[in-house]
Amino acid sequence: MAKIRIYQLAKELGMTNDELLKILDEIEVAYKSHASTLEEDTARTVKELIGEQKVAEAARKAEEARQAIPHRPPVVVIMGHVDHGKTSLLDYLRKSRIAEKEAGGITQHVGAFEVKTAPRSGSQGGTVVFIDTPGHEAFTTIRQRGARVADIAVIVVAASEGVMPQTKEAIAHARASGAKVIFAANKMDLPNADINKVYQDLMQMGIIPVAYGGDAEVLPISAKTGQGIADLLETILLTAELEDLRADPSAEAQGVILEARVDRQAGVLVSLLVQQGTLKIGDFVVAGEHWGKLKAMSDAEGTRRSEAGPGGAVQVLGFSDLPVAGDTFTWVPDQVAAKEITEERIEERKARQGLSELSRARNLADLMRSMHEAEQKEINLILRTDTQGSLEAIQNILARESTEEVKINVLLAGVGTPSESDVLLASTATGAILSFSVNPSGSVKKMAEQKGVPLQTFRIIYELIDEIRKMVKGQREPVFKEEILGIAEVRAIFKLSRGVIAGCMVTSGKISRNADMRVLRKGKEVWKGKIEGLKRVKDDVREVAQGFECGILLEGFTEFQEGDILEASQQVEVATD
């Protein structure tokens, strides 16, 4: 068995001799001096121990560095069905009269503002940043962007009506974004308010409220009277505390564009949220294919600001053109860098457009391959059917098709044709849309194609289920077994400048250049690895068949003995049902 001297191992590990000797003392390994040799298994144990210590030390330092970074305010998005009181809740929180100012009481842009809370029993108070995302179906695109940047999503449900279709959609968007979800049962001031109806509706979706022993926070509130608002804010802060949200104010500034519009007098006005670092007047920033030098900055109250740190929601002036809402922005050192980066992105987009026909995922097989490459172990689906009966039948079958290895996750299910909102959700969650006996419109098909979202229609339930089974099978970890390719016996040993070559006779099967190799001595394995070289006479060859002699050079093994058996093998995937 191969041995190594202590001073050689110390050099390999980047340690001094004394440091390694101290470790050997701790694990009670006997030695005379740093020139003593260690058995291979002892050396391996030392390497593993030191590796674990280094990993633990690196983790400890990383955690200490993370703990040194200050906490940041939680970013909260308020979502819900139209007319369930989302805008009224935001109105109450920021003490403004937005609902009365905007057409139909529906907010038509994404904004953000801060709320500072006072200390209460069990809570130290703090700052919460609210992103205002629309609740009306027409603004699904903006809502999707809002959910992507939030830590916490507050889903507003009218206690007088319960869960509605857009409520389910909002929940699906929030879950797809990875945000923690809190439910606010609004309109508790109305005589027909029934929080138990909200509980029951949520449980039918598999969401169990805390009141019923689950983990879903459902808080009774009234955006009109202010009932329960303080409890809602406290729950948000407690949730944020558990999430341990932190951001480095000294890092290079970066964040997300919330809104961009052109003001006739001021020019391009951009609302943005700082997620990392500190943004200052005079900074250059890049967002997508656009850049700007910040000339002015103000918060939601219209107060002029000179800078904005993590969690800061501000409106800035300085972009020459409109960046896209939802794009990330990053700090850059100067105008030269800003122009070069945006020009590169424009060229990259043009190149992608030229290849788009080749790169779009158009069917479930493509999605399956892309998820497998991304090591995703769940299949995200949106279901649309012609009747409630069909929907329930398909959902029951899908529930049985999930496995421990691959989870089938139904993001949204309902009766009716697929919509553009469905395409957006599927795009966010890397999912597919399956429709049964209903045909999507041409605009939805076109949008799905543009977004690379698989959209497939079925007329027979079991054809749909067969497609799902193929996806599940494609997502499972492949099972392999070892297949012996051939056996060779060592007849002679040649020590050359490039290493030690075993002169062998192939006694059965064949020896392949790319095979795994095992060295057996008196029936026991002494080494396992790869073949570095395979020769027949003087020529390099890919394989040598039974009855022929060959020279074999192994990667990292030189201690051949005459009579050793070399066993070549390969891993073969086992077919599973």
C-alpha positions as CSV (number, residue, x, y, z in Angstrom):
1,M,0.0,0.0,0.0
2,A,1.3,3.5,-0.9
3,K,2.8,5.5,1.9
4,I,3.7,9.1,2.3
5,R,6.2,10.9,4.6
6,I,4.8,13.5,7.1
7,Y,6.8,16.4,5.6
8,Q,5.5,15.5,2.1
9,L,1.9,15.5,3.3
10,A,2.4,18.8,5.2
11,K,3.7,20.3,2.0
12,E,0.8,18.9,0.0
13,L,-1.7,20.4,2.5
14,G,0.0,23.8,2.7
15,M,1.0,23.4,6.3
16,T,4.1,23.5,8.4
17,N,5.5,20.2,9.8
18,D,4.8,21.3,13.3
19,E,1.1,22.1,12.5
20,L,0.7,18.6,11.0
21,L,2.5,16.9,13.9
22,K,0.1,18.6,16.3
23,I,-2.9,17.2,14.4
24,L,-1.3,13.7,14.5
25,D,-0.9,14.0,18.2
26,E,-4.5,15.0,18.6
27,I,-5.7,11.9,16.7
28,E,-3.0,9.7,18.5
29,V,-1.0,8.7,15.4
30,A,2.5,7.4,16.4
31,Y,5.6,8.8,14.7
32,K,9.3,9.4,15.3
33,S,9.7,12.7,13.4
34,H,8.5,14.6,10.4
35,A,10.4,12.1,8.2
36,S,8.2,9.2,9.4
37,T,5.8,7.6,7.0
38,L,2.1,7.3,7.2
39,E,0.0,4.5,5.8
40,E,-2.4,5.5,2.9
41,D,-5.5,5.2,5.0
42,T,-4.0,7.3,7.8
43,A,-3.0,10.0,5.4
44,R,-6.5,9.9,3.9
45,T,-8.0,10.3,7.3
46,V,-5.8,13.3,8.0
47,K,-6.7,14.9,4.7
48,E,-10.4,14.4,5.4
49,L,-10.1,15.8,9.0
50,I,-8.2,18.9,7.8
51,G,-10.6,19.4,4.9
52,E,-13.5,19.3,7.4
53,Q,-11.7,21.8,9.7
54,K,-11.1,24.1,6.8
55,V,-14.7,23.9,5.6
56,A,-15.9,24.5,9.2
57,E,-13.5,27.4,9.6
58,A,-14.6,28.9,6.3
59,A,-18.3,28.5,7.3
60,R,-17.6,30.1,10.6
61,K,-15.8,33.1,9.0
62,A,-18.6,33.4,6.4
63,E,-21.2,33.5,9.2
64,E,-19.3,36.0,11.2
65,A,-19.0,38.2,8.1
66,R,-22.7,37.8,7.5
67,Q,-23.6,38.7,11.1
68,A,-21.5,41.8,10.7
69,I,-23.8,43.0,7.9
70,P,-26.7,45.1,9.2
71,H,-30.3,44.1,8.9
72,R,-32.4,45.6,6.2
73,P,-36.1,46.4,6.1
74,P,-38.4,43.7,4.8
75,V,-39.9,44.4,1.3
76,V,-43.6,43.6,1.3
77,V,-45.9,43.3,-1.7
78,I,-49.7,43.6,-1.2
79,M,-51.7,41.4,-3.6
80,G,-55.3,40.3,-3.9
81,H,-58.6,40.2,-5.9
82,V,-59.9,43.5,-7.2
83,D,-62.2,45.4,-4.8
84,H,-61.1,43.2,-1.8
85,G,-59.4,46.3,-0.2
86,K,-55.8,46.1,-1.3
87,T,-55.6,49.7,-2.3
88,S,-57.6,50.8,0.8
89,L,-55.1,49.0,3.0
90,L,-52.2,50.7,1.3
91,D,-54.1,54.0,1.6
92,Y,-54.5,53.5,5.3
93,L,-50.8,52.6,5.7
94,R,-49.4,55.6,4.1
95,K,-52.1,58.0,5.1
96,S,-52.9,59.1,1.6
97,R,-56.1,59.1,-0.5
98,I,-54.9,57.1,-3.5
99,A,-58.1,55.2,-4.0
100,E,-60.0,58.4,-4.6
101,K,-57.5,59.9,-6.9
102,E,-57.3,57.1,-9.4
103,A,-59.7,55.9,-12.0
104,G,-62.2,53.4,-10.7
105,G,-60.2,53.0,-7.5
106,I,-57.7,50.7,-9.3
107,T,-54.0,51.5,-9.0
108,Q,-52.4,51.6,-12.4
109,H,-48.7,51.7,-11.6
110,V,-46.1,50.2,-9.2
111,G,-44.9,52.4,-6.4
112,A,-43.2,51.9,-3.0
113,F,-43.2,53.6,0.3
114,E,-41.9,53.0,3.9
115,V,-43.8,52.6,7.1
116,K,-42.1,53.0,10.4
117,T,-43.7,51.1,13.3
118,A,-43.5,51.8,17.0
119,P,-42.3,49.2,19.5
120,R,-44.9,46.9,20.9
121,S,-44.8,44.0,23.4
122,G,-42.9,41.2,21.7
123,S,-41.7,43.5,18.9
124,Q,-39.1,46.2,18.7
125,G,-40.8,47.9,15.8
126,G,-39.0,48.9,12.7
127,T,-39.3,49.9,9.0
128,V,-41.3,48.0,6.4
129,V,-41.1,48.8,2.7
130,F,-44.3,48.3,0.8
131,I,-44.5,47.8,-2.9
132,D,-47.8,48.7,-4.4
133,T,-48.8,46.2,-7.1
134,P,-52.1,46.3,-8.9
135,G,-54.9,43.9,-8.0
136,H,-56.8,44.1,-11.3
137,E,-56.3,41.3,-13.9
138,A,-55.2,43.8,-16.5
139,F,-52.0,44.5,-14.6
140,T,-50.8,40.9,-14.1
141,T,-47.4,41.7,-15.8
142,I,-46.7,44.4,-13.3
143,R,-47.9,42.3,-10.4
144,Q,-45.5,39.5,-11.5
145,R,-42.6,41.9,-11.3
146,G,-43.6,43.2,-7.9
147,A,-43.8,39.7,-6.4
148,R,-40.3,38.9,-7.7
149,V,-38.6,41.5,-5.5
150,A,-40.6,41.0,-2.3
151,D,-39.6,39.1,0.8
152,I,-43.1,38.9,2.1
153,A,-46.4,38.8,0.2
154,V,-49.6,40.0,2.0
155,I,-52.6,38.4,0.3
156,V,-55.7,40.5,1.0
157,V,-59.0,38.4,1.1
158,A,-62.3,40.1,1.7
159,A,-63.9,38.3,4.7
160,S,-67.3,39.1,3.2
161,E,-66.5,37.2,-0.1
162,G,-63.7,34.7,0.6
163,V,-61.1,33.5,-1.8
164,M,-61.7,34.6,-5.4
165,P,-60.0,33.6,-8.7
166,Q,-57.5,36.5,-8.6
167,T,-56.8,35.6,-5.0
168,K,-55.6,32.2,-6.2
169,E,-53.6,33.8,-8.9
170,A,-51.9,36.1,-6.5
171,I,-51.1,33.2,-4.2
172,A,-49.6,31.3,-7.1
173,H,-47.4,34.4,-8.1
174,A,-46.2,34.9,-4.6
175,R,-45.3,31.2,-4.2
176,A,-43.5,31.2,-7.5
177,S,-41.4,34.2,-6.4
178,G,-40.4,32.5,-3.2
179,A,-41.9,35.2,-1.0
180,K,-43.3,34.3,2.5
181,V,-47.1,34.6,2.5
182,I,-49.3,36.3,5.1
183,F,-53.1,36.5,4.6
184,A,-55.1,39.6,5.6
185,A,-58.8,38.9,6.0
186,N,-60.1,42.4,5.2
187,K,-63.5,44.1,5.7
188,M,-64.0,42.7,9.1
189,D,-66.1,45.8,9.9
190,L,-68.9,44.6,7.6
191,P,-71.8,42.8,9.1
192,N,-71.5,39.9,6.7
193,A,-67.8,39.4,7.3
194,D,-67.0,35.7,8.1
195,I,-63.3,34.9,8.8
196,N,-64.3,31.2,9.0
197,K,-65.2,31.3,5.3
198,V,-61.7,32.6,4.6
199,Y,-60.3,29.7,6.7
200,Q,-62.4,27.1,4.8
201,D,-61.6,28.5,1.4
202,L,-57.8,28.5,2.1
203,M,-58.0,24.9,3.5
204,Q,-59.6,23.8,0.3
205,M,-56.4,25.0,-1.4
206,G,-54.3,23.0,1.0
207,I,-53.4,26.1,3.0
208,I,-53.9,25.4,6.8
209,P,-54.3,28.6,9.0
210,V,-52.6,28.8,12.3
211,A,-56.1,28.8,13.9
212,Y,-56.5,25.3,12.7
213,G,-53.0,24.0,13.7
214,G,-51.3,25.0,10.4
215,D,-48.5,27.5,9.7
216,A,-50.4,30.0,7.5
217,E,-50.9,33.4,9.2
218,V,-54.4,34.7,8.6
219,L,-55.0,38.1,10.3
220,P,-58.4,39.8,10.6
221,I,-58.2,43.4,9.6
222,S,-60.2,46.4,8.5
223,A,-58.5,48.8,6.1
224,K,-61.4,51.2,6.8
225,T,-61.2,51.4,10.6
226,G,-57.6,50.3,11.1
227,Q,-58.6,47.1,13.1
228,G,-55.7,44.6,13.1
229,I,-53.3,46.8,11.1
230,A,-50.8,47.0,14.0
231,D,-51.0,43.2,14.4
232,L,-50.3,42.8,10.7
233,L,-47.3,45.0,10.8
234,E,-46.0,43.1,13.9
235,T,-46.4,39.8,12.1
236,I,-44.5,41.2,9.1
237,L,-41.6,42.3,11.3
238,L,-41.6,38.9,13.2
239,T,-41.5,37.0,9.9
240,A,-38.7,39.3,8.6
241,E,-36.8,38.6,11.9
242,L,-37.0,34.9,11.3
243,E,-35.8,35.3,7.7
244,D,-32.8,37.3,9.1
245,L,-32.7,39.8,6.2
246,R,-29.4,41.6,5.7
247,A,-27.8,43.8,3.1
248,D,-24.4,45.5,3.0
249,P,-24.8,49.3,2.7
250,S,-21.1,49.6,1.7
251,A,-21.4,47.3,-1.3
252,E,-21.9,48.5,-4.9
253,A,-25.5,49.6,-5.3
254,Q,-27.9,47.3,-7.0
255,G,-31.7,46.8,-7.0
256,V,-34.7,46.6,-9.2
257,I,-36.7,49.1,-11.4
258,L,-40.2,49.4,-10.1
259,E,-41.6,51.9,-12.6
260,A,-40.5,54.3,-15.4
261,R,-42.5,57.1,-17.0
262,V,-41.9,60.3,-18.9
263,D,-42.9,63.6,-17.2
264,R,-43.4,66.4,-19.6
265,Q,-41.5,68.8,-17.5
266,A,-38.9,66.7,-15.6
267,G,-38.2,64.1,-18.3
268,V,-37.7,60.4,-17.5
269,L,-38.7,59.5,-13.9
270,V,-37.7,56.1,-12.6
271,S,-38.9,54.5,-9.4
272,L,-36.5,51.9,-8.0
273,L,-35.8,49.8,-5.0
274,V,-32.3,49.6,-3.6
275,Q,-31.6,46.0,-2.5
276,Q,-27.8,46.2,-1.8
277,G,-25.3,49.0,-1.3
278,T,-26.1,52.7,-1.2
279,L,-27.2,54.7,-4.2
280,K,-26.1,58.3,-4.3
281,I,-26.7,61.4,-6.4
282,G,-24.1,61.5,-9.2
283,D,-23.8,57.7,-9.4
284,F,-23.9,56.0,-12.8
285,V,-26.3,53.0,-13.0
286,V,-27.2,50.5,-15.7
287,A,-30.6,48.8,-16.0
288,G,-31.0,46.4,-18.9
289,E,-30.1,48.3,-22.1
290,H,-30.3,51.7,-20.5
291,W,-28.1,53.8,-18.3
292,G,-28.2,57.1,-16.4
293,K,-26.3,59.5,-14.2
294,L,-28.5,60.3,-11.2
295,K,-29.3,64.0,-11.0
296,A,-32.1,64.0,-8.4
297,M,-33.7,61.6,-5.9
298,S,-36.8,61.8,-3.8
299,D,-38.8,59.4,-1.6
300,A,-42.6,58.5,-1.7
301,E,-43.4,61.7,0.3
302,G,-41.6,63.8,-2.2
303,T,-38.7,64.6,0.1
304,R,-35.4,65.2,-1.6
305,R,-32.8,62.6,-0.8
306,S,-29.0,62.6,-1.4
307,E,-28.7,58.8,-1.0
308,A,-30.8,55.6,-0.5
309,G,-29.5,52.5,1.3
310,P,-30.8,48.9,1.3
311,G,-34.6,48.9,1.3
312,G,-34.8,52.5,0.1
313,A,-37.6,53.1,-2.4
314,V,-36.9,56.3,-4.3
315,Q,-37.7,58.1,-7.6
316,V,-34.7,59.2,-9.6
317,L,-34.0,61.6,-12.5
318,G,-31.1,61.0,-14.8
319,F,-32.0,58.2,-17.3
320,S,-32.0,59.3,-20.9
321,D,-34.5,56.6,-21.8
322,L,-37.1,54.4,-20.1
323,P,-35.7,51.3,-18.4
324,V,-38.1,48.3,-18.2
325,A,-40.0,47.8,-15.0
326,G,-38.7,44.6,-13.4
327,D,-35.2,44.9,-14.7
328,T,-32.3,45.0,-12.2
329,F,-30.0,48.0,-12.0
330,T,-26.4,48.0,-10.9
331,W,-23.9,50.7,-10.1
332,V,-21.1,51.3,-12.6
333,P,-18.0,53.5,-12.1
334,D,-18.4,55.9,-15.0
335,Q,-20.1,56.8,-18.3
336,V,-17.6,54.8,-20.3
337,A,-18.5,51.6,-18.5
338,A,-22.2,52.4,-18.6
339,K,-22.2,52.9,-22.4
340,E,-20.0,49.8,-23.1
341,I,-22.2,47.5,-20.9
342,T,-25.5,48.7,-22.5
343,E,-24.1,48.4,-26.0
344,E,-22.9,44.8,-25.3
345,R,-26.4,44.0,-24.0
346,I,-28.0,45.4,-27.1
347,E,-25.8,43.3,-29.3
348,E,-26.5,40.2,-27.2
349,R,-30.2,40.7,-27.5
350,K,-29.9,41.0,-31.3
351,A,-27.9,37.8,-31.4
352,R,-30.5,36.0,-29.2
353,Q,-33.3,37.2,-31.5
354,G,-31.5,35.7,-34.4
355,L,-31.3,32.3,-32.6
356,S,-34.7,32.5,-30.8
357,E,-36.3,30.0,-33.2
358,L,-33.7,27.4,-32.1
359,S,-33.7,28.2,-28.4
360,R,-37.4,28.3,-27.5
361,A,-38.9,25.5,-25.4
362,R,-42.0,24.6,-27.4
363,N,-43.1,21.3,-25.9
364,L,-43.1,19.3,-22.7
365,A,-40.0,17.2,-23.8
366,D,-38.0,20.4,-24.2
367,L,-39.1,21.6,-20.7
368,M,-38.2,18.2,-19.3
369,R,-34.7,18.4,-20.6
370,S,-34.2,22.0,-19.4
371,M,-35.4,21.2,-15.9
372,H,-33.2,18.1,-15.9
373,E,-30.2,20.3,-16.8
374,A,-31.1,22.7,-14.0
375,E,-31.5,19.8,-11.6
376,Q,-35.0,20.9,-10.8
377,K,-36.9,18.1,-8.9
378,E,-40.4,19.4,-9.3
379,I,-42.7,19.8,-12.3
380,N,-44.7,23.1,-12.2
381,L,-48.0,22.9,-14.0
382,I,-51.0,25.2,-14.8
383,L,-54.2,23.3,-15.6
384,R,-57.2,24.6,-17.6
385,T,-60.2,22.3,-18.4
386,D,-63.6,22.5,-19.9
387,T,-65.5,21.4,-16.7
388,Q,-65.0,21.2,-13.0
389,G,-65.4,17.4,-13.2
390,S,-62.5,17.1,-15.7
391,L,-60.4,19.3,-13.5
392,E,-60.9,17.2,-10.4
393,A,-60.3,14.0,-12.2
394,I,-57.0,15.2,-13.6
395,Q,-55.9,16.6,-10.3
396,N,-56.6,13.3,-8.5
397,I,-54.6,11.4,-11.1
398,L,-51.7,13.9,-10.9
399,A,-51.6,13.6,-7.1
400,R,-50.9,9.8,-7.5
401,E,-48.2,10.5,-10.1
402,S,-45.9,12.5,-7.8
403,T,-43.0,10.6,-6.3
404,E,-40.5,11.2,-3.5
405,E,-38.0,12.1,-6.2
406,V,-40.1,14.3,-8.4
407,K,-43.0,16.5,-7.1
408,I,-45.8,17.5,-9.4
409,N,-46.7,21.0,-8.3
410,V,-50.0,22.4,-9.7
411,L,-49.5,26.2,-9.5
412,L,-53.0,27.1,-10.7
413,A,-56.0,25.1,-11.8
414,G,-59.4,26.2,-13.1
415,V,-62.1,25.9,-15.6
416,G,-61.7,28.0,-18.8
417,T,-59.2,28.7,-21.5
418,P,-55.5,29.5,-20.7
419,S,-54.8,33.3,-20.4
420,E,-51.9,35.6,-20.8
421,S,-51.7,35.7,-17.0
422,D,-51.2,31.9,-17.0
423,V,-48.3,32.3,-19.5
424,L,-46.6,34.9,-17.2
425,L,-46.9,32.6,-14.2
426,A,-45.6,29.6,-16.1
427,S,-42.7,31.7,-17.3
428,T,-41.8,32.9,-13.8
429,A,-42.0,29.4,-12.3
430,T,-40.4,27.5,-15.3
431,G,-43.6,25.6,-15.8
432,A,-46.0,24.3,-18.4
433,I,-49.6,24.9,-19.3
434,L,-51.8,21.9,-19.9
435,S,-55.3,22.5,-21.3
436,F,-58.0,19.8,-21.6
437,S,-60.8,20.2,-24.1
438,V,-60.3,24.0,-24.2
439,N,-58.3,25.9,-26.9
440,P,-56.1,28.9,-26.0
441,S,-56.5,32.0,-28.1
442,G,-54.0,33.0,-30.8
443,S,-52.6,35.8,-28.7
444,V,-52.0,33.4,-25.8
445,K,-50.3,30.9,-28.1
446,K,-48.1,33.6,-29.5
447,M,-47.2,34.9,-26.0
448,A,-46.3,31.4,-24.9
449,E,-44.1,30.9,-27.9
450,Q,-42.3,34.2,-27.2
451,K,-41.8,33.4,-23.5
452,G,-40.7,29.8,-24.2
453,V,-43.6,28.4,-22.2
454,P,-44.8,24.9,-23.2
455,L,-48.5,25.0,-23.9
456,Q,-50.3,21.8,-24.9
457,T,-53.9,20.9,-25.5
458,F,-55.4,17.4,-25.0
459,R,-58.7,15.8,-25.8
460,I,-58.2,12.5,-23.9
461,I,-57.2,12.6,-20.2
462,Y,-54.9,9.7,-20.4
463,E,-52.9,11.3,-23.2
464,L,-52.3,14.2,-20.8
465,I,-51.3,11.8,-18.0
466,D,-48.9,9.9,-20.3
467,E,-47.1,13.2,-21.0
468,I,-46.8,13.8,-17.3
469,R,-45.4,10.4,-16.7
470,K,-42.8,10.9,-19.3
471,M,-41.8,14.1,-17.6
472,V,-41.6,12.5,-14.1
473,K,-39.5,9.6,-15.6
474,G,-37.2,12.2,-17.2
475,Q,-36.8,14.0,-13.9
476,R,-35.9,10.9,-11.8
477,E,-32.3,10.4,-10.9
478,P,-31.0,7.7,-13.2
479,V,-30.1,4.3,-11.7
480,F,-26.8,2.7,-12.7
481,K,-25.3,-0.7,-12.3
482,E,-21.7,-1.8,-12.9
483,E,-21.1,-3.9,-16.0
484,I,-17.8,-5.8,-16.3
485,L,-16.3,-5.3,-19.7
486,G,-13.1,-7.4,-19.5
487,I,-10.3,-8.9,-17.4
488,A,-6.6,-8.6,-17.9
489,E,-3.7,-10.3,-16.0
490,V,-0.5,-8.6,-15.3
491,R,2.4,-10.6,-16.8
492,A,5.2,-8.1,-16.7
493,I,6.0,-4.6,-15.3
494,F,7.9,-1.9,-17.2
495,K,9.2,1.2,-15.4
496,L,9.4,4.1,-17.9
497,S,10.0,7.8,-17.6
498,R,6.2,8.5,-18.0
499,G,5.3,6.0,-15.3
500,V,4.9,2.3,-14.7
501,I,3.2,0.2,-17.4
502,A,1.7,-3.2,-16.7
503,G,2.2,-5.7,-19.5
504,C,-1.0,-7.6,-19.6
505,M,-2.9,-10.4,-21.3
506,V,-6.6,-9.9,-21.8
507,T,-8.1,-13.1,-20.5
508,S,-11.8,-12.3,-21.1
509,G,-14.0,-9.6,-22.7
510,K,-12.2,-6.5,-23.7
511,I,-10.3,-3.6,-22.1
512,S,-11.5,-0.2,-23.3
513,R,-9.5,3.1,-23.0
514,N,-12.4,5.0,-21.3
515,A,-13.4,2.2,-18.9
516,D,-13.2,2.3,-15.1
517,M,-10.4,0.0,-13.8
518,R,-10.1,-2.0,-10.6
519,V,-6.8,-3.6,-9.5
520,L,-7.4,-6.9,-7.6
521,R,-4.6,-8.7,-5.7
522,K,-5.4,-12.2,-4.3
523,G,-9.1,-11.4,-4.7
524,K,-8.9,-8.1,-2.8
525,E,-9.3,-4.6,-4.4
526,V,-6.2,-2.5,-3.9
527,W,-7.0,0.4,-6.2
528,K,-9.8,1.8,-8.3
529,G,-9.6,4.6,-10.9
530,K,-9.2,5.4,-14.6
531,I,-7.0,4.2,-17.4
532,E,-4.4,6.8,-18.5
533,G,-3.0,4.9,-21.4
534,L,-3.7,1.7,-23.4
535,K,-1.2,0.3,-25.9
536,R,-1.1,-2.6,-28.4
537,V,2.6,-3.2,-29.3
538,K,3.7,0.5,-29.7
539,D,0.4,2.0,-30.8
540,D,-2.1,3.8,-28.6
541,V,-5.5,2.0,-29.0
542,R,-9.1,2.5,-27.9
543,E,-9.6,-1.2,-26.9
544,V,-7.9,-4.6,-26.8
545,A,-9.9,-7.8,-27.2
546,Q,-9.6,-11.2,-25.4
547,G,-6.5,-13.2,-26.3
548,F,-4.3,-10.2,-27.1
549,E,-1.4,-8.6,-25.1
550,C,-1.4,-4.9,-24.2
551,G,0.3,-2.3,-22.0
552,I,-1.8,-0.5,-19.4
553,L,-0.9,2.8,-17.6
554,L,-3.2,3.8,-14.8
555,E,-3.9,7.3,-13.4
556,G,-2.1,7.5,-10.0
557,F,-1.2,3.8,-9.5
558,T,2.3,2.3,-10.0
559,E,2.5,-0.5,-7.5
560,F,1.8,-3.3,-9.9
561,Q,2.7,-6.9,-9.1
562,E,2.9,-9.8,-11.5
563,G,-0.4,-11.8,-11.2
564,D,-2.5,-8.7,-10.4
565,I,-5.9,-8.9,-12.0
566,L,-7.1,-5.7,-13.8
567,E,-10.9,-5.5,-14.1
568,A,-12.4,-3.1,-16.6
569,S,-16.0,-1.9,-16.1
570,Q,-18.5,0.7,-17.0
571,Q,-21.7,2.2,-15.5
572,V,-24.8,1.3,-17.4
573,E,-28.2,3.0,-16.8
574,V,-30.9,0.6,-15.6
575,A,-34.3,1.0,-17.2
576,T,-37.0,1.8,-14.7
577,D,-40.8,1.7,-15.0
